[in-house]
């Protein structure tokens, strides 16, 4: 049953993409498309997986000003765990290979999301810094997985600097989304997924900070996320 639930959950994504494609064509590159898409994918995916996702600190997610959201990245199923948590006018960051995924890739591009080439780190930082202009000018928020790759339910990996460069350049707060460690397991004969908890921490202000403050900012955010994850059920 667990395998069947997973197959159904992921089959729902291209189906939702087909309907969402019409919305994206009607208002291309509108960042609120991403929020609606994420909401539907998250809710439908968790329903099909039979996954409970208790969340705390939802009031800490800024709704009336841009923010740079950072979250820990464990499995592909993070799409279902966090998809419905996007603040208004959010774009996210993904590898260039995502663009070539049928259905999802076209939605990702039309959503105005940030596409990075991880093989060219200097270019990636430049793109992230340019994104700070969009945050300030267009009042967009940015969602980033600062680890850059999946941890597969293990401890937090080293954070990359791009999100922090962007936040400081835009003067936007950093909002941390912490997900309890999970192993993508099915429970019992029903195949329901193990519960996954989420906690959103209060925003960290970056106004007045410079690039010289980035190492300390990274260390602070990583330390706070690590402590929050360790205190969550299942971690």
C-alpha positions as CSV (number, residue, x, y, z in Angstrom):
1,X,0.0,0.0,0.0
2,X,2.9,2.4,0.8
3,X,4.3,2.1,-2.7
4,X,0.8,2.5,-4.2
5,X,0.2,5.7,-2.2
6,X,3.6,7.1,-3.3
7,X,2.8,6.4,-7.0
8,X,-0.6,8.0,-6.7
9,X,0.8,11.1,-5.0
10,X,3.4,11.6,-7.6
11,X,1.0,10.9,-10.5
12,X,-1.1,13.7,-9.1
13,X,1.6,16.2,-9.8
14,X,1.5,16.1,-13.6
15,X,-2.3,16.1,-13.5
16,X,-2.3,19.2,-11.3
17,X,0.4,20.7,-13.6
18,X,-1.9,20.3,-16.6
19,X,-4.6,22.3,-15.0
20,X,-2.2,24.8,-13.5
21,X,-0.6,25.3,-16.9
22,X,-3.7,27.2,-18.0
23,X,-3.5,29.5,-15.1
24,X,0.2,30.1,-15.7
25,X,-0.5,30.9,-19.4
26,X,-3.2,33.3,-18.4
27,X,-0.9,35.3,-16.1
28,X,2.7,34.1,-16.8
29,X,5.4,34.8,-14.3
30,X,2.9,35.9,-11.7
31,X,4.5,34.6,-8.4
32,X,1.1,34.1,-6.8
33,X,0.6,31.2,-9.2
34,X,3.3,29.3,-7.4
35,X,1.6,29.8,-4.0
36,X,-1.7,28.4,-5.4
37,X,0.1,25.5,-7.1
38,X,2.0,24.7,-4.0
39,X,-1.1,24.7,-1.9
40,X,-2.9,22.3,-4.1
41,X,0.0,19.9,-4.5
42,X,0.8,19.9,-0.8
43,X,-2.8,19.2,0.3
44,X,-3.5,16.6,-2.4
45,X,-0.1,14.9,-2.0
46,X,-0.4,14.5,1.8
47,X,-4.0,13.2,1.4
48,X,-2.8,10.5,-1.0
49,X,0.2,9.6,1.1
50,X,-2.0,9.5,4.3
51,X,0.6,11.8,5.9
52,X,-0.1,14.0,8.9
53,X,1.9,17.2,9.0
54,X,1.4,19.1,12.3
55,X,2.8,22.6,11.9
56,X,3.7,25.3,14.5
57,X,4.9,28.9,14.2
58,X,2.7,29.6,11.2
59,X,2.2,33.1,12.5
60,X,6.0,33.7,12.0
61,X,5.7,33.5,8.2
62,X,5.6,37.1,7.0
63,X,2.5,37.8,4.9
64,X,2.8,41.6,4.3
65,X,6.5,42.0,3.4
66,X,9.0,40.1,1.3
67,X,11.2,37.5,3.0
68,X,13.8,34.9,2.2
69,X,12.6,31.5,3.4
70,X,15.2,28.8,4.1
71,X,14.2,25.2,4.7
72,X,16.0,21.9,5.2
73,X,15.7,19.6,2.3
74,X,15.5,15.8,2.9
75,X,13.5,14.0,0.2
76,X,11.5,14.7,-3.0
77,X,8.4,14.3,-0.8
78,X,9.3,17.7,0.7
79,X,7.1,19.1,-2.1
80,X,4.1,17.6,-0.3
81,X,5.4,18.5,3.2
82,X,6.0,22.2,2.6
83,X,4.2,23.0,-0.7
84,X,1.3,24.8,1.1
85,X,3.5,27.0,3.3
86,X,4.6,29.5,0.7
87,X,4.1,33.2,1.7
88,X,2.5,35.6,-0.9
89,X,4.3,36.3,-4.2
90,X,7.0,33.6,-3.6
91,X,9.4,32.3,-6.2
92,X,11.8,29.4,-5.4
93,X,15.2,28.2,-6.4
94,X,15.9,25.1,-8.4
95,X,18.5,23.4,-10.5
96,X,18.6,24.0,-14.2
97,X,17.7,20.3,-14.8
98,X,14.2,20.9,-13.4
99,X,13.2,22.8,-16.5
100,X,13.4,19.7,-18.6
101,X,11.0,17.6,-16.4
102,X,7.8,17.2,-18.4
103,X,4.9,19.3,-17.1
104,X,6.6,20.4,-13.9
105,X,9.5,22.0,-15.7
106,X,7.3,24.3,-17.8
107,X,5.3,25.3,-14.7
108,X,8.5,26.0,-12.9
109,X,9.8,28.3,-15.6
110,X,6.5,30.1,-16.1
111,X,6.3,30.7,-12.4
112,X,9.3,33.1,-12.7
113,X,11.4,30.9,-10.4
114,X,15.1,31.2,-10.0
115,X,17.1,28.6,-12.1
116,X,20.6,27.9,-11.0
117,X,23.5,26.1,-12.6
118,X,25.2,24.5,-9.5
119,X,28.3,23.7,-11.6
120,X,29.0,27.4,-12.0
121,X,29.0,28.7,-8.4
122,X,30.1,32.3,-9.3
123,X,27.3,32.5,-11.8
124,X,24.8,31.1,-9.2
125,X,25.8,33.8,-6.6
126,X,25.4,36.5,-9.3
127,X,21.9,35.2,-10.1
128,X,20.9,35.2,-6.4
129,X,22.2,38.7,-6.0
130,X,20.2,39.9,-9.0
131,X,17.2,38.2,-7.5
132,X,17.5,40.6,-4.5
133,X,16.5,43.4,-6.9
134,X,13.2,41.6,-7.7
135,X,12.6,41.2,-4.0
136,X,12.9,44.9,-3.4
137,X,11.3,46.1,-6.6
138,X,8.5,43.6,-7.1
139,X,8.0,42.7,-3.5
140,X,8.6,39.0,-4.1
141,X,9.6,36.5,-1.5
142,X,12.2,33.8,-2.2
143,X,12.2,30.1,-1.0
144,X,15.6,28.4,-0.8
145,X,17.0,25.1,0.3
146,X,20.4,26.4,1.5
147,X,21.9,22.9,1.7
148,X,21.7,22.7,-2.1
149,X,20.8,19.0,-2.1
150,X,18.8,16.4,-0.2
151,X,20.1,15.1,3.1
152,X,17.8,12.0,3.0
153,X,16.7,12.4,6.6
154,X,20.2,12.9,8.0
155,X,21.5,16.0,9.9
156,X,21.7,19.4,8.3
157,X,24.4,19.8,5.7
158,X,26.6,22.8,5.1
159,X,24.7,25.9,4.0
160,X,25.5,27.6,0.7
161,X,25.8,31.4,0.8
162,X,23.4,32.5,-2.0
163,X,20.3,32.9,0.0
164,X,22.1,35.0,2.6
165,X,23.7,37.3,0.0
166,X,20.2,37.8,-1.4
167,X,18.6,38.6,1.9
168,X,21.3,41.1,2.9
169,X,21.3,42.8,-0.5
170,X,17.5,43.2,-0.3
171,X,17.4,44.0,3.4
172,X,14.8,41.2,3.7
173,X,14.3,39.1,6.8
174,X,15.3,35.4,6.8
175,X,12.5,33.0,7.8
176,X,13.5,29.5,8.8
177,X,11.2,26.5,8.1
178,X,12.3,23.5,10.0
179,X,11.1,20.0,9.1
180,X,11.6,17.0,11.4
181,X,13.9,14.3,10.2
182,X,12.0,11.6,8.3
183,X,12.9,8.5,6.3
184,X,10.1,8.4,3.8
185,X,8.6,5.3,5.6
186,X,5.1,3.7,5.4
187,X,3.4,2.7,8.6
188,X,1.3,-0.5,9.0
189,X,-0.9,-2.3,6.4
190,X,-2.6,0.9,5.3
191,X,0.7,2.3,4.0
192,X,0.1,5.7,5.5
193,X,3.3,7.8,5.8
194,X,5.0,8.6,9.1
195,X,3.9,12.0,10.5
196,X,6.3,14.9,9.6
197,X,6.3,18.0,11.8
198,X,7.1,21.5,10.7
199,X,8.1,24.5,12.8
200,X,8.5,28.0,11.4
201,X,10.9,30.2,13.5
202,X,10.6,33.9,14.0
203,X,12.3,35.9,11.1
204,X,15.9,37.0,11.5
205,X,16.3,40.7,10.4
206,X,19.1,41.5,8.0
207,X,18.7,45.3,7.8
208,X,22.1,47.0,8.3
209,X,24.1,43.8,7.7
210,X,26.8,43.6,5.1
211,X,28.5,40.7,3.2
212,X,31.0,40.6,6.0
213,X,28.3,39.4,8.3
214,X,27.3,36.4,6.2
215,X,29.5,33.8,7.9
216,X,28.0,34.7,11.3
217,X,24.5,34.9,9.9
218,X,24.8,31.4,8.3
219,X,26.1,30.0,11.6
220,X,23.3,31.6,13.6
221,X,20.6,30.3,11.2
222,X,22.0,26.8,11.0
223,X,22.4,26.6,14.8
224,X,18.8,27.7,15.4
225,X,17.4,25.3,12.7
226,X,19.5,22.4,14.1
227,X,18.2,23.0,17.6
228,X,14.6,23.3,16.4
229,X,14.8,20.1,14.4
230,X,16.4,18.2,17.2
231,X,13.5,19.2,19.5
232,X,10.8,18.0,17.1
233,X,9.0,14.7,17.4
234,X,10.6,12.0,15.3
235,X,14.0,13.7,15.0
